[in-house]
Amino acid sequence: MQKYDIIVIGGGPAGLMAAGRAAELGAETILIEKNNRIGRKLSITGKGRCNITNSLELADFLKHFNNQGRFLRNSFSSFFSNDLIEFFNNLGLETVVERGGRVFPKSEKAVDVVDVLKKWCYRSGVEIKSNCEVKQLIINEEKLEGVKVFNKTDNRTNQFFAKTVIVATGGVSYPRTGSTGDGYRFAKSVGHKIIPVRPSLVPLEVEQGFCDKLNELNLKNVSVSVWVNNKKETEAFGELTFTDFGISGPTILSLSKTVVDALNKKNSVKINIDLKPALDNNKLDTRLIRELNNNGKNQFKDILKTLLPLKLIPVCSELTGIPTDKLCNQINSKDRKKLRIWLKDFSLDIKSARPISEAIITAGGVDLKEIDKKTLSSKLNYNLFFAGEVLDIDADTGGYNLQAAFSTGRLAGEEAVKNCKL
Ligand SMILES: Cc1cc2nc3c(=O)[nH]c(=O)nc-3n(C[C@H](O)[C@H](O)[C@H](O)COP(=O)(O)OP(=O)(O)OC[C@H]3O[C@@H](n4cnc5c(N)ncnc54)[C@H](O)[C@@H]3O)c2cc1C
């Protein structure tokens, strides 16, 4: 019978941090990962560069979460971004702070983050069992005793025993990385409520058919707003990227949760793009008059080249109804108004969000009301702990999600050690 102090399920950032910390504090710890290698999702984060955390002060940092700030305060006050940066620096991983306070490894390689975490876990004494999938919690007369596993290496079912189990199985997005929602099943088996899971930080599909012509067009410094049933809900400023099915990029990802929630309630959703946010209507009109006057004998498309990326010109012409070959001196004030309105209000009807498998983050998960925020243990079974994205936690892009995984992992690891000494 294989008996440990602590079993950690899941070798992502939350599980690695939990296991390493528990072992560092002297607990006999096993980390069970179903993939043949740990940290699969972590190794593709930040487009392979891993945006580890963000240098914002706590109060501003918490604003990037969706109402989970109060829950996370304890995890962050015991281990926050400065602690995480110091932790990695001490392990030999240098870090750099980029635009918007985003922190990355200096090497720009997410795999280096996985590598130092793995080495730290081994050095701390964690037994890492990969290629081994936890199938269920072993519970006897309401007492948690361990986990049942399927070992993919020898195709055998096995059991591991421990008084304390930490579930760090992630959400359901990017399932090929191993995050397939198993933790929700484990949580439900002890009576936990799961807040319905839905995609967050997800690209959006657009009704209009012209998006495929704009595929890969990246717009910088645009203002993007979400309109639900013709009422403005929220906005973001920055980059937007067209895809063959619709839109993505930082602004869209960060606005997507509002869109998903509105679509789920069967509301109509539009995304409006202000292509000239630095110019108000008057200034833009003055600029258009100047361009048209200076280019009287040139065609409409010639002045559009000074205003728009090339790929957008046919779309602008189609939506404003102004032919690209119309001479500028034939463009009247009605045309000019149409152009000005379109430049400030390029409107796209949203059909749907892409599936949760393509979302960066899973919104929803284990209900935070049933988790003790000071220890991260289940209020329904004190020997069971949760950490990371399996919980109902989701934030914007910018390093917030990984910090949440690391901080909750660390706290769960420390509290689990105290628990197994009781
Ligand atoms: C493409 C992409 C880019 C991202 N970039 C960033 C970024 O730059 N910055 C940022 O802050 N966030 C980023 N995120 C989000 C971040 O990766 C996640 O929030 C974070 O990985 C969650 O950590 P976790 O440990 O809770 O779960 P996961 O990383 O999902 O790890 C869970 C682990 O548990 C294992 N597991 C699941 N079920 C079982 C089972 N039954 N038995 C054994 N093992 C199991 C899985 O195989 C997996 O390895 C990105 C996400 C994606 C998809």
The ligand as a Tripos MOL2 file, in Angstrom:
@<TRIPOS>MOLECULE
LIG
   53    58     1     0     0
SMALL
NO_CHARGES

@<TRIPOS>ATOM
      1 C1         -3.0000   29.3690  -24.8100 C.3       1 LIG1
      2 C2         -2.9930   29.8530  -23.3800 C.ar      1 LIG1
      3 C3         -2.1450   30.8710  -23.0050 C.ar      1 LIG1
      4 C4         -2.1620   31.3530  -21.7010 C.ar      1 LIG1
      5 N1         -1.2800   32.3410  -21.3510 N.ar      1 LIG1
      6 C5         -1.2820   32.8160  -20.0880 C.ar      1 LIG1
      7 C6         -0.3310   33.7920  -19.6750 C.ar      1 LIG1
      8 O1          0.5980   34.1580  -20.4160 O.2       1 LIG1
      9 N2         -0.4440   34.2970  -18.4120 N.ar      1 LIG1
     10 C7         -1.4180   33.8710  -17.5280 C.ar      1 LIG1
     11 O2         -1.4870   34.3820  -16.4080 O.2       1 LIG1
     12 N3         -2.2710   32.8760  -17.8740 N.ar      1 LIG1
     13 C8         -2.2220   32.3380  -19.1060 C.ar      1 LIG1
     14 N4         -3.0750   31.3260  -19.4500 N.ar      1 LIG1
     15 C9         -3.9440   30.7330  -18.3930 C.3       1 LIG1
     16 C10        -3.1220   29.7600  -17.5060 C.3       1 LIG1
     17 O3         -2.3900   28.9010  -18.3300 O.3       1 LIG1
     18 C11        -4.0350   28.9420  -16.5970 C.3       1 LIG1
     19 O4         -4.8220   29.8060  -15.8270 O.3       1 LIG1
     20 C12        -3.2050   28.0510  -15.6560 C.3       1 LIG1
     21 O5         -2.4480   27.1290  -16.4070 O.3       1 LIG1
     22 C13        -4.0800   27.2990  -14.6620 C.3       1 LIG1
     23 O6         -3.2320   26.5270  -13.8880 O.3       1 LIG1
     24 P1         -3.7600   25.2020  -13.1440 P.3       1 LIG1
     25 O7         -2.5550   24.5830  -12.5050 O.co2     1 LIG1
     26 O8         -4.9030   25.5330  -12.2840 O.co2     1 LIG1
     27 O9         -4.3210   24.2710  -14.2960 O.3       1 LIG1
     28 P2         -3.6190   23.6330  -15.5930 P.3       1 LIG1
     29 O10        -2.4890   24.4480  -16.0460 O.co2     1 LIG1
     30 O11        -4.7390   23.3920  -16.5260 O.co2     1 LIG1
     31 O12        -3.0330   22.2690  -15.0700 O.3       1 LIG1
     32 C14        -3.8730   21.2060  -14.6470 C.3       1 LIG1
     33 C15        -3.1040   19.9180  -14.7850 C.3       1 LIG1
     34 O13        -3.8640   18.8610  -14.1950 O.3       1 LIG1
     35 C16        -3.7380   17.6980  -14.9850 C.3       1 LIG1
     36 N5         -4.8980   16.8380  -14.7500 N.ar      1 LIG1
     37 C17        -6.1920   17.1120  -15.0460 C.ar      1 LIG1
     38 N6         -6.9760   16.0900  -14.6830 N.ar      1 LIG1
     39 C18        -6.1560   15.1480  -14.1430 C.ar      1 LIG1
     40 C19        -6.3750   13.8450  -13.6060 C.ar      1 LIG1
     41 N7         -7.5980   13.2830  -13.5360 N.pl3     1 LIG1
     42 N8         -5.3170   13.1310  -13.1400 N.ar      1 LIG1
     43 C20        -4.0580   13.6570  -13.2140 C.ar      1 LIG1
     44 N9         -3.8000   14.8810  -13.7310 N.ar      1 LIG1
     45 C21        -4.8380   15.6110  -14.1850 C.ar      1 LIG1
     46 C22        -3.6840   18.2470  -16.4000 C.3       1 LIG1
     47 O14        -3.1250   17.3090  -17.2940 O.3       1 LIG1
     48 C23        -2.8550   19.5040  -16.2310 C.3       1 LIG1
     49 O15        -1.4930   19.2440  -16.4160 O.3       1 LIG1
     50 C24        -3.0570   30.8020  -20.7360 C.ar      1 LIG1
     51 C25        -3.9000   29.7590  -21.1250 C.ar      1 LIG1
     52 C26        -3.8760   29.2670  -22.4080 C.ar      1 LIG1
     53 C27        -4.7780   28.1430  -22.8050 C.3       1 LIG1
@<TRIPOS>BOND
     1     1     2 1
     2     2     3 ar
     3     2    52 ar
     4     3     4 ar
     5     4     5 ar
     6     4    50 ar
     7     5     6 ar
     8     6     7 ar
     9     6    13 1
    10     7     8 2
    11     7     9 ar
    12     9    10 ar
    13    10    11 2
    14    10    12 ar
    15    12    13 ar
    16    13    14 ar
    17    14    15 1
    18    14    50 ar
    19    15    16 1
    20    16    17 1
    21    16    18 1
    22    18    19 1
    23    18    20 1
    24    20    21 1
    25    20    22 1
    26    22    23 1
    27    23    24 1
    28    24    25 2
    29    24    26 1
    30    24    27 1
    31    27    28 1
    32    28    29 2
    33    28    30 1
    34    28    31 1
    35    31    32 1
    36    32    33 1
    37    33    34 1
    38    33    48 1
    39    34    35 1
    40    35    36 1
    41    35    46 1
    42    36    37 ar
    43    36    45 ar
    44    37    38 ar
    45    38    39 ar
    46    39    40 ar
    47    39    45 ar
    48    40    41 1
    49    40    42 ar
    50    42    43 ar
    51    43    44 ar
    52    44    45 ar
    53    46    47 1
    54    46    48 1
    55    48    49 1
    56    50    51 ar
    57    51    52 ar
    58    52    53 1
@<TRIPOS>SUBSTRUCTURE
     1 LIG1         1 GROUP 0 **** ****
